[in-house]
Amino acid sequence: MPFKGTPEALNEAMAGRIDWFFAPMVSALPLITGAAQLQALAVGTAKRSDVLPQVPTTVEAGVPAPSTCSGSACSRRRRRRGRSSTRLHDEVARS
């Protein structure tokens, strides 16, 4: 789904209208660590982020190769339950 920018996409993720979104770490970090409104699923870098060391890389999460530029994090709404992580893996691996 196309968005005009990261803020719009992050708002949609927080509202639960989209399952996940790759966001620049600088934009998503306050919503992951400070407000705890989003849950980081993976980082799109070759190694784990020093800022979010508990979050796996996309490779560790089961995606064959990093699929985004460095400094990105895949996030979803924190309270969302279900098979989003499995779906994320399947969708990113297909692209």
Secondary structure, DSSP 4 states (H G I P E B T S, - for coil): ---SSHHHHHHHHHHTSSS-EEEEHHHHHIIIIIS--EEEEEESSSS--SSSTTSPBTTTTT-SS--S-TTEEEEEETT--SSHHHHHHHHHHH-
